[in-house]
Amino acid sequence: MMRGMGNMQNMMKQMQKMQKKMAQAQEELGEKKVEGTAGGGMVTVIATGHKEIVEVKINQEAVDPDDVEMLEDLVLAAVNDALKKADELASETMGQFTKGLNLPGIF
């Protein structure tokens, strides 16, 4: 009966170690940056791995007072591109923890 308890404690320690590593990876994600672009680089959006937009760059040539809609579309496309890349980065980073674990609903 006692041996079962040892296994349980060991498993708990492993889980705590993994939680620490996950928290660390999550923190590092916030420091990583991804770049989304649109219009061949006319609009560039920088986001963190936490999907926070930190920078927007707009090339002067993309600013046409007669076609504000095009600029809006480019900004939207660049933001979506950046967010998609941030998602991929998060999946890559956090996916290493769920590999081999069949835990539905964690990510």
N, CA, C and O of each residue as an XYZ file, in Angstrom:
428
protein
N       0.828     -1.205      0.000
C       0.000      0.000      0.000
C       0.867      1.262      0.000
O       0.555      2.230     -0.693
N       1.949      1.251      0.772
C       2.810      2.439      0.885
C       3.486      2.777     -0.448
O       3.704      3.948     -0.755
N       3.818      1.749     -1.238
C       4.510      2.021     -2.503
C       3.648      2.871     -3.436
O       4.162      3.702     -4.184
N       2.363      2.658     -3.385
C       1.445      3.439     -4.209
C       1.522      4.922     -3.869
O       1.421      5.773     -4.753
N       1.701      5.227     -2.587
C       1.803      6.625     -2.147
C       3.058      7.283     -2.720
O       3.020      8.437     -3.148
N       4.165      6.545     -2.726
C       5.425      7.065     -3.267
C       5.276      7.443     -4.728
O       5.759      8.488     -5.165
N       4.602      6.583     -5.475
C       4.362      6.858     -6.899
C       3.535      8.113     -7.071
O       3.787      8.927     -7.959
N       2.548      8.257     -6.213
C       1.658      9.411     -6.280
C       2.450     10.698     -6.011
O       2.300     11.687     -6.729
N       3.293     10.675     -4.974
C       4.112     11.853     -4.642
C       5.051     12.187     -5.796
O       5.233     13.351     -6.152
N       5.637     11.152     -6.367
C       6.548     11.324     -7.493
C       5.815     11.985     -8.665
O       6.337     12.894     -9.311
N       4.611     11.512     -8.917
C       3.815     12.060    -10.005
C       3.489     13.536     -9.744
O       3.530     14.364    -10.654
N       3.166     13.846     -8.484
C       2.853     15.230     -8.118
C       4.077     16.126     -8.335
O       3.960     17.245     -8.835
N       5.249     15.616     -7.953
C       6.484     16.393     -8.150
C       6.713     16.648     -9.633
O       7.080     17.755    -10.027
N       6.496     15.630    -10.450
C       6.659     15.763    -11.899
C       5.696     16.828    -12.442
O       6.075     17.656    -13.270
N       4.469     16.792    -11.972
C       3.466     17.760    -12.423
C       3.866     19.183    -12.030
O       3.717     20.116    -12.819
N       4.378     19.344    -10.799
C       4.795     20.671    -10.336
C       5.952     21.188    -11.181
O       5.993     22.364    -11.543
N       6.901     20.286    -11.495
C       8.037     20.659    -12.345
C       7.525     21.138    -13.701
O       7.975     22.151    -14.237
N       6.575     20.380    -14.235
C       6.043     20.707    -15.551
C       5.293     22.037    -15.506
O       5.390     22.837    -16.437
N       4.545     22.275    -14.426
C       3.814     23.538    -14.293
C       4.782     24.713    -14.271
O       4.523     25.754    -14.875
N       5.902     24.538    -13.568
C       6.920     25.599    -13.511
C       7.461     25.882    -14.899
O       7.585     27.037    -15.306
N       7.785     24.814    -15.625
C       8.325     24.971    -16.977
C       7.306     25.625    -17.897
O       7.657     26.453    -18.737
N       6.038     25.248    -17.732
C       4.979     25.831    -18.558
C       4.835     27.327    -18.267
O       4.688     28.134    -19.184
N       4.878     27.684    -16.990
C       4.756     29.093    -16.606
C       5.916     29.895    -17.175
O       5.743     31.024    -17.635
N       7.097     29.297    -17.138
C       8.291     29.956    -17.668
C       8.164     30.145    -19.184
O       8.469     31.214    -19.714
N       7.717     29.105    -19.862
C       7.549     29.175    -21.316
C       6.503     30.223    -21.679
O       6.651     30.953    -22.659
N       5.448     30.284    -20.877
C       4.369     31.252    -21.100
C       4.911     32.677    -20.967
O       4.559     33.570    -21.738
N       5.775     32.862    -19.967
C       6.381     34.171    -19.730
C       7.286     34.553    -20.903
O       7.251     35.687    -21.380
N       8.095     33.595    -21.359
C       9.014     33.843    -22.477
C       8.246     34.189    -23.751
O       8.706     34.979    -24.576
N       7.067     33.584    -23.895
C       6.221     33.881    -25.060
C       5.935     35.380    -25.148
O       5.927     35.960    -26.234
N       5.700     35.995    -23.989
C       5.395     37.418    -23.949
C       6.556     38.283    -24.385
O       6.373     39.434    -24.783
N       7.765     37.718    -24.307
C       8.958     38.481    -24.697
C       9.311     38.270    -26.161
O      10.071     39.048    -26.738
N       8.761     37.221    -26.762
C       9.054     36.950    -28.171
C       8.171     37.822    -29.041
O       7.054     38.180    -28.667
N       8.696     38.157    -30.215
C       7.937     39.022    -31.121
C       7.768     38.340    -32.479
O       8.646     37.618    -32.951
N       6.618     38.590    -33.083
C       6.351     38.113    -34.439
C       5.964     39.313    -35.283
O       5.531     40.343    -34.765
N       6.126     39.165    -36.584
C       5.860     40.279    -37.486
C       4.834     39.862    -38.527
O       4.994     38.852    -39.212
N       3.788     40.652    -38.630
C       2.795     40.431    -39.668
C       2.927     41.544    -40.694
O       3.181     42.698    -40.346
N       2.751     41.187    -41.961
C       2.863     42.219    -42.993
C       1.709     42.101    -43.983
O       1.041     41.071    -44.072
N       1.500     43.172    -44.714
C       0.489     43.184    -45.779
C       0.938     44.166    -46.843
O       1.719     45.082    -46.584
N       0.428     43.953    -48.043
C       0.732     44.867    -49.149
C       2.210     44.869    -49.490
O       2.775     45.911    -49.820
N       2.840     43.693    -49.411
C       4.266     43.595    -49.742
C       5.127     44.432    -48.815
O       6.137     44.993    -49.240
N       4.739     44.519    -47.560
C       5.541     45.264    -46.588
C       5.113     46.707    -46.415
O       5.759     47.472    -45.699
N       4.020     47.081    -47.075
C       3.504     48.451    -46.926
C       3.087     48.707    -45.479
O       3.272     49.799    -44.940
N       2.507     47.647    -44.857
C       2.091     47.743    -43.459
C       2.720     46.581    -42.703
O       2.630     45.426    -43.120
N       3.353     46.904    -41.591
C       3.983     45.887    -40.743
C       3.439     46.038    -39.329
O       3.344     47.142    -38.794
N       3.086     44.904    -38.741
C       2.565     44.907    -37.379
C       3.410     43.946    -36.552
O       3.617     42.795    -36.936
N       3.892     44.428    -35.419
C       4.686     43.592    -34.516
C       3.810     43.232    -33.319
O       3.184     44.096    -32.706
N       3.779     41.935    -32.999
C       2.998     41.469    -31.851
C       3.882     40.575    -30.990
O       4.869     40.010    -31.462
N       3.509     40.457    -29.714
C       4.229     39.534    -28.829
C       3.575     38.163    -28.922
O       2.515     38.004    -29.528
N       4.215     37.187    -28.319
C       3.652     35.844    -28.265
C       2.371     35.792    -27.449
O       1.646     34.799    -27.492
N       2.090     36.851    -26.708
C       0.840     36.936    -25.939
C      -0.253     37.644    -26.732
O      -1.293     38.008    -26.181
N      -0.015     37.836    -28.020
C      -0.965     38.479    -28.936
C      -1.221     39.935    -28.574
O      -2.336     40.435    -28.723
N      -0.196     40.600    -28.105
C      -0.309     42.027    -27.818
C       0.380     42.766    -28.951
O       1.557     42.528    -29.226
N      -0.345     43.664    -29.613
C       0.233     44.447    -30.703
C       1.107     45.523    -30.073
O       0.625     46.334    -29.281
N       2.400     45.533    -30.425
C       3.315     46.494    -29.808
C       3.807     47.566    -30.782
O       4.339     48.595    -30.367
N       3.626     47.317    -32.072
C       4.113     48.291    -33.040
C       3.366     48.163    -34.366
O       3.051     47.060    -34.812
N       3.090     49.300    -34.981
C       2.483     49.325    -36.307
C       3.313     50.276    -37.152
O       3.517     51.433    -36.784
N       3.792     49.780    -38.291
C       4.559     50.637    -39.204
C       3.794     50.731    -40.514
O       3.369     49.720    -41.073
N       3.625     51.952    -40.993
C       2.919     52.162    -42.257
C       3.827     52.938    -43.207
O       4.256     54.053    -42.910
N       4.105     52.333    -44.336
C       4.925     52.972    -45.362
C       4.164     54.177    -45.905
O       2.953     54.119    -46.121
N       4.890     55.263    -46.121
C       4.269     56.503    -46.605
C       3.455     56.303    -47.883
O       2.410     56.926    -48.072
N       3.951     55.428    -48.752
C       3.259     55.205    -50.032
C       1.879     54.581    -49.836
O       1.024     54.675    -50.716
N       1.659     53.941    -48.676
C       0.361     53.302    -48.418
C      -0.682     54.317    -47.972
O      -1.871     54.006    -47.896
N      -0.232     55.528    -47.677
C      -1.151     56.565    -47.194
C      -1.667     57.387    -48.374
O      -1.026     58.324    -48.850
N      -2.856     56.985    -48.820
C      -3.492     57.701    -49.925
C      -4.807     58.284    -49.398
O      -5.752     57.543    -49.128
N      -4.866     59.621    -49.253
C      -6.075     60.238    -48.700
C      -7.334     59.888    -49.487
O      -8.438     59.937    -48.945
N      -7.175     59.537    -50.756
C      -8.345     59.201    -51.574
C      -8.739     57.733    -51.441
O      -9.790     57.317    -51.928
N      -7.879     56.947    -50.771
C      -8.191     55.522    -50.637
C      -7.858     55.036    -49.228
O      -7.004     54.170    -49.035
N      -8.547     55.611    -48.261
C      -8.335     55.242    -46.860
C      -8.712     53.771    -46.631
O      -8.104     53.075    -45.817
N      -9.740     53.317    -47.379
C     -10.200     51.937    -47.230
C      -9.095     50.927    -47.495
O      -8.982     49.922    -46.793
N      -8.272     51.199    -48.521
C      -7.187     50.274    -48.841
C      -6.217     50.178    -47.655
O      -5.771     49.088    -47.299
N      -5.900     51.316    -47.055
C      -4.994     51.348    -45.906
C      -5.601     50.573    -44.736
O      -4.908     49.812    -44.060
N      -6.888     50.772    -44.505
C      -7.576     50.044    -43.435
C      -7.483     48.537    -43.670
O      -7.220     47.771    -42.743
N      -7.703     48.121    -44.918
C      -7.617     46.697    -45.261
C      -6.209     46.151    -45.033
O      -6.037     45.036    -44.540
N      -5.206     46.950    -45.398
C      -3.818     46.521    -45.221
C      -3.487     46.369    -43.733
O      -2.848     45.397    -43.330
N      -3.924     47.330    -42.926
C      -3.671     47.277    -41.484
C      -4.348     46.039    -40.898
O      -3.753     45.311    -40.104
N      -5.593     45.813    -41.299
C      -6.343     44.661    -40.825
C      -5.627     43.355    -41.202
O      -5.476     42.454    -40.377
N      -5.196     43.275    -42.447
C      -4.516     42.065    -42.930
C      -3.205     41.846    -42.173
O      -2.875     40.716    -41.813
N      -2.462     42.920    -41.934
C      -1.181     42.801    -41.222
C      -1.398     42.383    -39.768
O      -0.640     41.574    -39.235
N      -2.430     42.931    -39.128
C      -2.746     42.570    -37.742
C      -3.125     41.091    -37.678
O      -2.642     40.358    -36.815
N      -3.986     40.660    -38.591
C      -4.399     39.252    -38.606
C      -3.219     38.325    -38.876
O      -3.134     37.240    -38.301
N      -2.317     38.747    -39.745
C      -1.116     37.966    -40.040
C      -0.256     37.829    -38.779
O       0.229     36.743    -38.463
N      -0.075     38.942    -38.068
C       0.726     38.934    -36.843
C       0.086     38.041    -35.775
O       0.781     37.279    -35.103
N      -1.230     38.138    -35.623
C      -1.927     37.331    -34.619
C      -1.859     35.843    -34.959
O      -1.735     34.999    -34.070
N      -1.943     35.529    -36.254
C      -1.836     34.128    -36.687
C      -0.448     33.583    -36.347
O      -0.308     32.455    -35.874
N       0.576     34.407    -36.595
C       1.946     33.989    -36.281
C       2.144     33.851    -34.769
O       2.867     32.964    -34.315
N       1.504     34.726    -33.992
C       1.590     34.646    -32.531
C       0.936     33.354    -32.051
O       1.437     32.702    -31.134
N      -0.190     32.985    -32.676
C      -0.870     31.726    -32.353
C       0.022     30.530    -32.639
O       0.130     29.607    -31.831
N       0.662     30.564    -33.812
C       1.552     29.463    -34.202
C       2.716     29.352    -33.228
O       3.106     28.251    -32.838
N       3.268     30.498    -32.836
C       4.372     30.521    -31.880
C       3.931     29.922    -30.542
O       4.659     29.136    -29.936
N       2.740     30.300    -30.091
C       2.206     29.785    -28.829
C       1.982     28.277    -28.911
O       2.311     27.548    -27.975
N       1.423     27.809    -30.026
C       1.188     26.371    -30.198
C       2.493     25.606    -30.175
O       2.605     24.554    -29.546
N       3.487     26.152    -30.875
C       4.808     25.530    -30.922
C       5.420     25.466    -29.525
O       5.903     24.421    -29.090
N       5.389     26.602    -28.835
C       6.016     26.714    -27.524
C       5.312     25.864    -26.480
O       5.955     25.121    -25.739
N       3.992     25.973    -26.422
C       3.245     25.260    -25.391
C       2.953     23.816    -25.793
O       2.695     22.970    -24.937
N       2.993     23.539    -27.081
C       2.714     22.187    -27.574
C       3.668     21.144    -27.047
O       3.305     19.975    -26.917
N       4.893     21.555    -26.740
C       5.880     20.611    -26.228
C       5.429     20.002    -24.892
O       5.847     18.899    -24.540
N       4.585     20.716    -24.158
C       4.134     20.219    -22.855
C       2.969     19.254    -22.981
O       2.759     18.411    -22.109
N       2.212     19.374    -24.064
C       1.040     18.523    -24.197
C       1.323     17.302    -25.062
O       0.496     16.394    -25.147
N       2.496     17.277    -25.710
C       2.866     16.116    -26.512
C       2.879     14.879    -25.619
O       3.487     14.885    -24.548
N       2.218     13.838    -26.057
C       2.238     12.599    -25.298
C       1.266     12.603    -24.128
O       1.011     11.555    -23.535
N       0.725     13.756    -23.790
C      -0.272     13.818    -22.722
C      -1.622     13.917    -23.396
O      -1.847     14.801    -24.223
N      -2.499     13.036    -23.055
C      -3.831     13.121    -23.672
C      -4.753     13.836    -22.706
O      -5.587     13.211    -22.051
N      -4.599     15.146    -22.620
C      -5.412     15.942    -21.711
C      -6.315     16.862    -22.504
O      -5.898     17.951    -22.899
N      -7.543     16.440    -22.743
C      -8.440     17.298    -23.520
C      -8.759     18.587    -22.779
O      -8.921     18.602    -21.559
N      -8.844     19.668    -23.546
C      -9.292     20.915    -22.959
C      -8.238     21.774    -22.316
O      -8.566     22.830    -21.774
N      -6.961     21.364    -22.351
C      -5.935     22.220    -21.742
C      -5.529     23.317    -22.714
O      -5.396     24.476    -22.320
N      -5.331     22.964    -23.981
C      -4.979     23.981    -24.975
C      -5.906     23.875    -26.154
O      -5.781     24.643    -27.108
